[in-house]
Amino acid sequence: MPYHKDKQQAFQAAQQSKNQTEDIYRDFVVDSEDYGHHLKHLKEEINETYQQIENALEVASETQRPQLERFRNDLDKIVKKVDEK
């Protein structure tokens, strides 16, 4: 049972990190005077989220795996949008 708990905890950490990254991205304002600070914070959050997803994928169940892949795809989209700005 501890193994299952580890899977669930890893998945939840990845999900929470993805949600936090999306929240930060939604509040991201390109024309802000604090743009550089906010960009750095967003990039740090993105990197942390990628790491959480990778950690979760190492122990993920078959049902969690597609969701984690969607998380990664969502994150890729955010990175692409930030790079376009």
Buried (B, 14 or more C-beta within 10 A) or exposed (E): EEEEEEBBEBBEBBBEBBEBBBEBBEEBEEEEEEEEEBBEBBEEBBEBBBEBBEBBBEBBEEEBEEBBEEBBEBBEEBBEEBEEE
